[in-house]
Amino acid sequence: MKVLIVIDSLCTWFTVFNYCTRYFLSALRGSHIFRFGGDMPSAGILHNKFIINNFQHVYTLSIPVFCHFMLKAFSLHPLIKNIMCIRSYTCTYLLLLLSGLFLLPVHSKAQSLGTTPALLEPSGTQYFQNQYLANPAMAGVDTGLHINAAYRNQWSKIDGAPVTQFLTADYAMGKRVGVGLNIFNDKAGLLNRTRVALTYAYHLPLSEWGQQLSFGLSLAWNVERLSTKDVDGEVNDPSIGTFNRRDDYFEASYGMAYTDGHLNLQGSIPNLRGLFTGTDKGVDGGNVFFTAASYKFITESAISSIEPKLCYRGVKGYDNIVDIGVNVTCLDNLANVMAMYHTSKSVTAGIGVNVLRTVAIQALYNSQTGGIKTYVDGTYEIGATIHLFR
């Protein structure tokens, strides 16, 4: 009987957590009442009270009581309890929002590999070598200055296939503040797109053993133009001029991370403006959110470390994507091998070397395991990192 009571209590806690985190994000997007449809339970807000119906009980909570209720509940979890030692309600609320990223409602349709935007396969370096690419909170997370560059050539057998270049620099200014610069350029056919972002990150220490909670915000400028020199036809076509006279697009990205030297938990929203307004002009490749969890195991053998990683990416208009893989370093971190499988039916594999702990070079290859593999070649990418002032 006690076991059944415990199971029922856990289900109730999960129900409340699930619906309330979805409410937070729904409220931010301007929708104050939502329903999951069909036979699913529902939740909403009425007269400043949360109303949650799971077909067995109807919960009515005032917002202050709800917040206190959630904090007490999650203080039972070891990780949340440890983070709450900073006595900051604000940080705890942000953690609830981070977990709610997994529950973001994303309208999807059956994914066709023949029409999937190229940016749905991000740079392979963002998983281990340069995590700042995927999350602004990772800017300055390590001491010193870190300069990363990557070059990617997709589908080399197709004329006008995408060629992408990445350049980032992030620097730890003291113990708590990080700044970063993120430059991205993608050329596909006639379209040339450039994105420049400036990042501010704040790293909040949670203990003297390296545990910290990080927050990052990037402000970005996007510009898209058609290359008239590559036009095979009338260069003075009015539609070309109209496209090139479009206003540039400004947006922001936000991220959070928890790190302790072994465990790494991340969540980011690559385009806040697009998420809340519904207009992104394709600048983020359709990505709605990015979440990741990894754990680094340190060994005392020829294999220096083993770090498995799981990522979950929300994609607008397509099925969400799961990335799962591992990075293995050996010979006192002199070399590494990594591999990631993506549920978009592709695999990324890479090998790298670390020279004098200052220069790291990574070579990667992404191969489709289905769909367009019949028609195109894979994707080649090379990345380089320079660590200074560590």
N, C-alpha and C positions, 0 to 999 in steps of 0.2 A: 504494500500500500504506500509506504514511504517513497519507494522508487517511482511509483506512478505520480505521486505529488511532485517530486523533483522534476520529472520529465515534463509535466504540465507547466510547472513554473518556468522552466527553461524555454518552452515554446512560447509562453506569454511574454517573457522578456524579449525574445527574438522578434515577436510580432510588434511590440511597442517600438523597439529599436528600428526595425525595418521601416515602419510607416512614418515614424517621426523624422528620421534622417531624410526620407524622401520628401517629407513636407518641407523641411528647411530649404532644399534645393528648388522645390516647386514654388515656394514663396518668393525666392530670389528671382525666379523667372516670371513672376507676376501672376501666377495661377494659385489662387488661395484655397481652392477646393479641388481635390482630384479623386478619381475612382479607378480601380484597377480593372473593372469590367467583368462580365460573366459572373461566375460563382466566386470570384475572388473577394476577400474582405475589402473594406473601404476605410478611408480616413480623410479628415478635413479639419477646418477651423471655423468656429461659429462663436461670435460674441467674445473673441479673445480667449477661447478655450479649445483645446485639442479634443476632437471627437474621433475615437478609434473603435471600430466594430469588427470583431473577429468571429461573429456568428454565435459566440458563447457568452461574451460579456461586452458591454459598451463602456469604454473608459472615457471619462470627462475630466480633463485636467486643466487647471489654469496654467498659463505659460511659466510663471515662476515656480509653481509646484512641479511642473513637468521637468524643468531644468534640474531642480534639486533631486527629483526622483531618478533621473538619468545618471547624475553624478554619483549617487549612492550605489546604483546598480553596477556601474562600470568600475567602481573602486574595488570590486571583487576580482577583477582581472589583473594578473600580476603586472603586465606591461602598463596598463592604464594607471594602476595604483602607483607605480614607480614614477610615471610622468606627473601624476597629481601631487607629488611631493613638493613641487614648486608652488603649490597653493594658488594656482592661477585658473580661475574659471574660464577666462577667455581662451587659453590654450586648449582646455578640455573641449570647449565647444568647437574649436577648429578641428580637433581630432575627430569629433562626430561628423563634421562635414567631410573630412577626408575619407572616412569609412563610407559615407554616403555616396561617394563617387562610384562605388561598385554598383549602386542601385539606381544610377541615373537612367531615366527613361529615354532610350534612344530608338527612334523609329528606324527599322531596318527592313531591307528587302533581300531576296536571295542574291547572293554575291556572284557576279560573273567575272571570272578572272580576265576575260578579254576587255572589260571596261573598267576595271579597278584603277583608280588614280595611282600614279607612280609613287606619290608621297605616302601611300598606305604601307609601303615597305620603307621604313625610315633608314637612316644611316646605321649600319651594323656597329659602328663605334659607340653608339649611345647606350648600349647595354652594359658595357664594362669599362671601356677605355675613356669615354667622355660622356658621363651621365648628365652633365650640364646641358647637353643638347636637348634632352627630353624634359628636364625639370629645372626651372630657374633657382629653386631652393638649393641646388648643388653648387652654385657659384661660390667659390671661396670656402668650401667645406673642408678642404685640406690646406695646410699652410703653404705659403709661397705663391708664385705666379705660374700658371699652367696655360700653355699655348697649344691649341689643337687645330690641325688642318686635315681635311679629308677630301678625296676626289673619287667620284663614283661615275661609272660608265655603264648604262643599262642597255641591254638588247642591241648589241653592237652590229647585228646583221640587218637592222632596220634603219633606213635613212631618216634622219631627224629624230633619232631616239634620244631620250633624256640624258643629259650630262649635268651632274650636280656637284657643287663645291660647297664645303663648309669651312668656316674659320671662326674659332672662338678663343677668347682669352678670359680667364677669371683669376681673381687675386684676393687673398685673405688680408683684409686691412685690420690688423689687430686680432683679438680673440673672438669677436662676435660679429663682425661685419664683413661681408663679401661683396665684391662688385664684378660685373662681367660684361663682355661684349660678344654678341652672337651675330655673325654675318652668314647669310645663306644665298646662294645663287643657283637657279635651275633653268636650264635651256632645253626646251623640247619643241622641235620643229621651228615654227616662227616665233613662238612665245618665249620671252625672256623675263624671268621673275627674280626680283631681289628683295630680301628682307634684312633689315638691320635692327637689332634690338639691344637696348641697354638694360642691365639687370642690377637690382639691389637685393641683397639677401641678408637676413639676420639669423644668427645661430645662437640659440639659447641653451647654455649648459644646464644639464639636469643633475650632474654629479661630477665628482672629481675623477671618475674612471672613464671619461671620454664619451659619455652619453650626452646627446644633444638633440634638440628639436629645431629644425630649420624652416624658415619661411622665405620665399623669394617672389619678387614681382618684376616682370620685364615689360617695358614699353617699346613697341615695335613699329617701324615704318615699312610699308610694303609698296612696291611699285611694279607694275606689269606693263610691258610694251611688246609690240610686234616688231620683229627685225625686218625692216624694209629691204635690206641688202640681200636677204634670202628669199624674197618674194619671186615666185616664178609666174609672172603675170604683170598686171598694171599696178605699178607702185603708187600711183595717185588715186587708187580706188578709195572713194569716200569712207567706206567702212573701216579701212585701215587707219585713216586719220582720226575717225571718231573714237576708235578703241584707244589710240595712243594719247588722246586728249582727256581720257578719264581721270578723275581725281585719284590721288594716291590714297591708300587705305591705312589707317592707324588703328592699332589694336594692342591688347595687353594679354599676358599670360601669367598665371599664378601657380605656385607649387609649394608643397610641404614635404618634409622628410624627417624621419627619425633614424639616427645612426648611433652605433656604439662600438665600432671597430669590427663587429661580427655581423650583427643584424642590421639590415637596411630596408626600411619601409618608405615608399614614396607614393605621392599622388600629385597630379598636375592637370591644369586645364589650359590647353595651348592657345585658346582664343576666347577670352572672357566676353568680348564684344559680340562675337558670333554666337556664343551660347545664349546670351540674354536677349539679343535682338533678332536672332534667326538669320542674320545676314553676315556671311563670312567671305563672299566673293571667291571662295575656293582657296584662300590664302593659306589655310592650314591643312589642305589636302583632305578635308572632311573629318579630321580627328577631333573628337569631342572631349575625351579625357584619356589620361594615361596613369596607370597604377602599376606598382612593382613591389616585389618582396624578394629579398635574397639573404643568404646567410653564408659567411665565409668561415670555413673550417681551416685552421692553421695546423700544419703538421711539422714534424721534426725529421723529415726524410728528404729524398730527392725531389719529391713533390712538395712544394712549399705551401700551397693552399688549394682548396677546392671550394668553389662558390656556385651552388645551384641558384637559379633565378627564375621567377615566374612573373610574367607581365600580363596585364589585361588592358586592351585599348578599345575605347568606344569610338565608333566610326559612323558618321552621319550618312544615312542612305545605304549602308552595307551591314553585313553581319559583323558584330564585334569580334576582335581578334585576340587570341591567346598566344603568347610567346613563352616557350619553356626551353631552358637550356642550362649550360654550365660553362664556367671558365676555370681552367686548371693551370696554375703556374708551377714551374719547376726550377731546379738548380738555383735556389735562393732568389727567386723572382727574375731570373735572367731571361726566361722564355715562357710563353703561354700558348695554350690551345683553347679555342672556344667554339661552341656550336649552339644554335638556337633553332627550334622548330616553330613555325608559325602556322596557325590554323587557316591562314589564307592559302594554304597548300604550297609552302615554300620552306626552304632550309637555308640558314646562313651559317657558314663555317669560316674560321679564321685562325691564323697563326701569327705570333708576334715575338719580337725580341726587345730587350731592354738594355740599352748601352749605358754603362756607368751610372745607372739609376737616374739618368738625366734625359736621355732621348729614347722614346719608345716608338717602334714602328709596327704597324698591324696591317696585314694583307687579308682581305676577306672576299668571299665569293658567295653569292646568293643564287640558288637554283630553284626553279619552279618544279614541283613534283606532280603537277597536273595542269589542265587548262591550256594556257598559252605556251607551255613548254614545247609543244609540237611546232610552233611557228617562230620562236625567237630563242636567242641564246640567253645565258644567265647575266648576272650583274657582277661587275668587278669593282672593288673598292680598295683604296689604300689610305691609311690614316697615319699621322705622325703627331707625337706629343713631345713637348719640351717642358721640363720642370726646372724652374729657377727659384733661387732665394728660399730654399726649403729649410 
